[in-house]
Amino acid sequence: YKETEELRSGFQTAALAGAGPDIVYGPADQVGPFSKMKLILPLENLFPADTLKKFDQRALTYYEGHLWQIGDRIGNHLALVYNKKLVPNPPKNSDELIKIGKQLTKDTDGDGRIDIYGLVWNYTEPYFFVPFLGGFGGWLMDSAGHPTLDTKATVEAFRFIVALRDTYKIIPPEADYDMADALFKEGRAGMIINGPWSWAGYKKSGIDFGIARIPKITKTGLWPTPMYSPKGYSINKNVSKEKLPEVVKLINYLTSPEVELRFTKVLGTIPSRLEAQNDTLVTKNPLVAASKYQLEVCRPMPVRPELRAIWDALRPAYQAVLGGNMTPEEAAKAAQKEAEKKIAEMYE
């Protein structure tokens, strides 16, 4: 197992050198850069149209007219996970979220340190911030790949996260992924924002949990919009002609309903094959059904290569707001400027 970033750079280096694994598996946003660098093969002529029709079309990742990735699951998106013992009914909007959060956040042993938080999540990372950007009516880029960070929506979303921490004090002063995850597993957080990859760990830790939509932003009346991204398989351009049929056969097997449903059973993922989506493992599973309900208001993760530049520009600006080193307005302007600069450099 490799972290997404490590896998990405490792595959890139190996494929450029004429080597690397035959198949690369990961989220759809790597497709843009990999296809631009000619590291992966177009798939539309390797898989017949009849086969592709059997998939939820959200699982097939096209870019610039070619199919580059076939997903074995759709979604892979954030949702609100709540500990039923602490939060019997999940909040429907941000006002309720704050109210429940305030009731739950407390120092139980009187040592001056908070022992239980209302809400925890990896909020310092842009990917985990993005749902709220959508909830205030904004987004990272337009359809042409131009960054859209210097907006009122970005400023308001920055302010909202800071308020959860500093005004309402319902989230930890700082949190990374592992810390938030551990607090939830230990029963020291009422709610966490996380994806389906985390559910198996919560089951194992014995938490009785439910899944709900990230609460609607009261001020705008909009649902937060986590990104959804299929996870799937692409083929290394270095695969020999002789080996290619075997590689295609393996992808057909890995995306078969039987194999996809094995993952659904263990991880609660939403399978990409339409036949598998109609299986009772999906339709009768309350976690998967709730995850599909969240998916209805998610937005697709852009596969354009510009996304990388936008993440890299947003991260330091957003973290400067959290660190008190920039105002939300300054950060929105700085992120926009930096994203434009990075994108210009990409195309020099």
C-alpha positions in Angstrom: 0.0 0.0 0.0 1.2 3.5 -0.8 -0.2 6.9 0.0 -1.8 8.5 -3.2 1.0 11.1 -3.5 3.8 8.6 -3.1 2.1 6.2 -5.6 1.7 9.1 -8.1 5.3 10.3 -8.0 6.6 6.7 -8.0 4.6 5.6 -11.0 5.5 8.8 -12.8 9.2 8.3 -12.3 9.1 4.6 -13.3 6.8 5.0 -16.3 9.0 7.9 -17.7 12.0 5.5 -17.4 10.1 2.8 -19.4 9.2 0.7 -16.4 6.7 0.6 -13.6 3.7 -1.6 -12.8 1.4 -2.7 -15.7 -1.7 -1.3 -14.0 -1.9 1.8 -11.8 -4.9 2.1 -9.4 -6.0 5.3 -7.8 -8.4 8.3 -7.8 -9.5 9.8 -11.1 -7.7 13.1 -10.7 -4.3 11.5 -11.6 -5.7 10.8 -15.1 -5.2 14.4 -16.3 -1.5 14.7 -15.5 -0.7 11.0 -16.5 -2.4 11.4 -19.9 -0.8 14.7 -20.6 2.6 13.1 -19.9 1.7 10.1 -22.1 2.3 7.7 -19.2 -1.0 5.7 -19.7 -2.8 4.2 -22.6 -6.2 5.3 -23.9 -8.7 2.4 -23.2 -11.6 3.0 -25.5 -10.3 0.5 -28.1 -9.3 -2.1 -25.5 -12.7 -2.5 -23.9 -15.8 -3.0 -26.2 -18.6 -0.5 -26.0 -20.9 -3.3 -24.7 -18.6 -3.8 -21.7 -18.5 -0.1 -21.0 -22.3 0.2 -21.0 -22.4 -2.1 -18.0 -20.8 0.6 -15.8 -22.3 3.6 -14.0 -21.0 6.3 -16.4 -19.6 8.3 -13.5 -17.0 5.5 -13.1 -15.5 6.1 -16.6 -12.9 8.8 -16.7 -12.6 10.6 -20.0 -10.3 13.5 -20.7 -9.8 15.3 -24.0 -11.9 12.7 -25.9 -10.2 9.5 -24.6 -11.1 7.0 -21.9 -8.2 6.8 -19.5 -9.5 5.0 -16.4 -12.1 2.4 -15.6 -13.4 2.7 -12.0 -14.3 -0.2 -9.7 -16.2 2.1 -7.4 -17.8 5.5 -7.5 -18.1 8.0 -4.8 -14.9 7.8 -2.6 -16.4 10.9 -1.1 -16.6 12.6 2.3 -19.7 12.4 4.4 -20.7 13.1 8.0 -20.0 10.0 10.2 -21.7 10.2 13.6 -21.4 8.2 16.8 -25.0 7.2 17.6 -24.3 7.0 21.3 -23.3 10.7 21.4 -25.4 12.0 18.5 -28.6 10.0 18.1 -29.9 12.2 15.3 -27.4 13.9 12.9 -27.6 17.7 12.4 -29.5 18.8 9.2 -27.9 22.2 9.0 -24.9 24.2 10.2 -26.9 25.8 13.1 -27.8 22.4 14.4 -24.2 21.2 13.9 -23.0 24.1 16.1 -25.7 23.6 18.7 -25.0 19.8 19.0 -21.2 20.5 18.9 -21.4 22.9 21.8 -23.4 20.5 23.9 -20.9 17.7 23.3 -17.6 19.6 23.5 -16.4 19.4 27.1 -13.6 18.9 29.6 -14.9 15.8 31.5 -12.2 15.4 34.1 -11.6 19.0 35.0 -7.9 19.2 34.0 -8.5 22.2 31.7 -8.2 20.1 28.5 -11.1 19.2 26.2 -11.8 15.5 26.4 -14.7 15.2 23.9 -15.2 17.3 20.8 -18.5 17.8 18.9 -16.8 17.5 15.5 -13.3 16.4 14.3 -11.8 16.1 10.8 -8.7 16.7 8.9 -9.9 20.3 8.3 -6.4 21.8 7.7 -6.2 20.0 4.3 -7.8 21.6 1.3 -9.5 18.4 0.1 -11.4 18.3 3.5 -12.2 22.1 3.2 -13.7 21.9 -0.3 -17.2 20.7 0.7 -17.7 24.0 2.6 -16.4 26.0 -0.4 -19.3 24.5 -2.3 -21.7 25.1 0.6 -21.0 28.8 0.3 -21.6 28.7 -3.5 -18.0 28.5 -4.6 -15.7 26.1 -6.4 -12.0 25.6 -7.2 -12.1 26.2 -10.9 -14.4 26.8 -13.9 -15.0 24.4 -16.7 -12.1 25.7 -18.7 -9.7 25.0 -15.8 -9.3 28.7 -14.6 -9.0 29.0 -10.8 -12.0 30.6 -9.1 -10.5 31.2 -5.6 -10.7 34.9 -5.2 -14.4 35.0 -4.5 -16.8 35.9 -1.7 -17.6 32.2 -1.3 -14.0 31.3 -0.5 -13.7 34.1 2.0 -17.0 33.0 3.7 -15.9 29.4 3.8 -12.6 30.3 5.4 -14.4 32.4 8.0 -16.8 29.5 8.7 -14.1 27.0 9.5 -12.2 29.5 11.7 -15.5 30.2 13.5 -16.1 26.5 14.2 -12.6 26.5 15.9 -12.3 29.9 17.6 -15.8 31.2 18.1 -17.9 28.1 18.7 -14.9 25.9 19.8 -16.5 22.7 18.7 -13.4 21.4 16.7 -9.9 20.9 18.0 -7.4 23.8 17.8 -5.5 21.7 15.3 -6.1 18.3 13.8 -4.6 16.1 11.1 -6.1 13.0 9.7 -4.7 10.5 12.2 -5.6 12.6 15.2 -9.2 13.2 14.1 -9.5 9.5 13.2 -8.1 8.4 16.6 -10.5 10.7 18.6 -13.5 9.3 16.8 -12.4 5.7 17.3 -11.8 6.4 21.0 -15.4 7.7 21.4 -14.0 11.2 22.1 -15.8 12.9 19.2 -19.5 13.0 18.3 -18.9 13.4 14.6 -16.2 13.2 12.0 -16.1 14.1 8.3 -14.5 11.2 6.5 -14.8 8.8 3.5 -15.9 5.2 3.1 -12.2 4.0 3.4 -12.5 4.8 7.1 -15.7 2.8 8.0 -14.1 -0.6 8.4 -11.8 0.9 11.0 -14.7 2.4 12.9 -16.6 -0.9 12.8 -13.5 -2.6 14.2 -13.2 -0.1 17.0 -16.8 -1.0 18.1 -18.3 2.4 17.5 -22.0 2.3 16.6 -22.1 4.9 13.8 -24.3 6.2 11.1 -23.6 8.2 7.9 -25.4 11.4 7.0 -24.9 14.3 4.6 -22.6 17.0 5.7 -25.2 19.5 7.1 -26.6 22.2 4.9 -25.1 25.7 5.4 -27.9 27.7 7.1 -26.7 31.0 5.7 -26.9 30.0 2.0 -29.3 27.1 2.1 -26.8 25.1 0.1 -25.5 21.6 0.8 -21.7 21.2 1.1 -20.3 19.5 -2.0 -17.6 17.0 -1.3 -15.8 15.8 -4.3 -16.6 12.4 -5.7 -14.0 10.5 -7.7 -14.1 7.1 -9.0 -11.1 5.0 -8.1 -10.0 2.8 -10.9 -7.5 1.2 -13.2 -5.3 2.7 -15.9 -2.7 0.9 -18.0 1.0 1.8 -18.2 2.0 2.8 -21.7 5.1 0.5 -21.4 3.0 -2.7 -21.3 4.1 -4.9 -24.2 1.7 -5.9 -27.0 2.0 -9.5 -26.0 1.1 -8.8 -22.4 -1.8 -6.3 -23.1 -4.6 -8.9 -23.5 -3.7 -10.4 -20.1 -3.7 -6.9 -18.5 -7.2 -6.2 -20.0 -8.4 -9.5 -18.8 -7.2 -8.7 -15.2 -9.0 -5.3 -15.3 -12.2 -7.1 -16.5 -11.9 -9.4 -13.5 -11.2 -6.7 -11.0 -14.2 -4.7 -12.1 -16.6 -7.7 -12.2 -19.7 -7.5 -10.0 -18.4 -10.4 -7.9 -15.1 -8.6 -7.0 -16.7 -5.2 -6.6 -19.3 -6.6 -4.2 -16.5 -8.1 -2.0 -15.2 -4.6 -1.5 -18.7 -3.3 -0.8 -19.1 -6.0 1.8 -15.9 -5.1 3.7 -15.6 -1.4 3.0 -19.1 -0.2 2.1 -18.0 1.2 -1.3 -20.5 1.9 -4.0 -19.7 -0.4 -6.9 -19.3 0.9 -10.4 -21.1 -2.0 -12.2 -24.8 -1.3 -12.6 -25.6 -5.0 -11.9 -23.7 -4.8 -8.6 -25.4 -1.5 -7.6 -28.8 -3.4 -7.6 -27.5 -6.1 -5.3 -29.0 -6.2 -1.8 -25.5 -5.6 -0.4 -25.9 -2.1 -1.7 -29.7 -1.6 -1.5 -30.2 -3.0 2.0 -27.1 -1.6 3.6 -28.0 1.6 5.5 -24.4 2.9 5.4 -24.1 2.4 1.6 -27.6 3.9 1.1 -26.7 7.0 3.1 -23.4 7.3 1.2 -25.3 7.2 -2.1 -27.6 10.0 -0.6 -24.5 12.1 0.1 -23.2 11.4 -3.4 -26.3 13.1 -4.9 -25.0 16.5 -3.9 -21.3 15.8 -4.5 -19.4 17.3 -7.4 -17.0 15.4 -9.6 -13.3 15.9 -8.8 -11.9 17.7 -11.9 -9.4 15.5 -13.9 -7.8 18.5 -15.4 -4.0 18.8 -14.7 -4.6 22.4 -13.4 -6.2 20.9 -10.3 -2.8 20.0 -8.9 -1.7 23.7 -9.2 -4.9 24.9 -7.5 -4.4 22.5 -4.5 -0.8 23.6 -4.2 -1.8 27.3 -4.2 -4.8 26.9 -1.9 -3.0 24.9 0.8 -0.5 27.6 2.1 -3.1 30.4 1.8 -5.8 28.4 3.7 -3.3 27.3 6.4 -2.2 30.9 6.8 -5.8 31.8 7.6 -5.9 29.0 10.2 -2.6 30.2 11.6 -3.8 33.8 11.9 -1.2 35.0 9.5 -3.6 36.2 6.7 -7.1 37.5 6.6 -9.6 35.4 4.6 -9.7 38.2 2.0 -5.9 38.3 1.7 -5.7 34.5 1.5 -8.4 34.2 -1.3 -6.4 36.8 -3.4 -3.1 35.1 -2.6 -4.4 31.6 -3.5 -5.8 32.9 -6.8 -2.6 34.7 -7.8 -0.5 31.7 -6.9 -2.8 29.3 -8.8 -2.6 31.4 -11.9 1.1 31.6 -11.7 1.5 27.8 -11.2 -0.8 27.1 -14.1 1.1 29.6 -16.4 4.3 27.8 -15.4 2.8 24.4 -16.4 2.2 25.6 -19.9 5.4 27.5 -20.5 
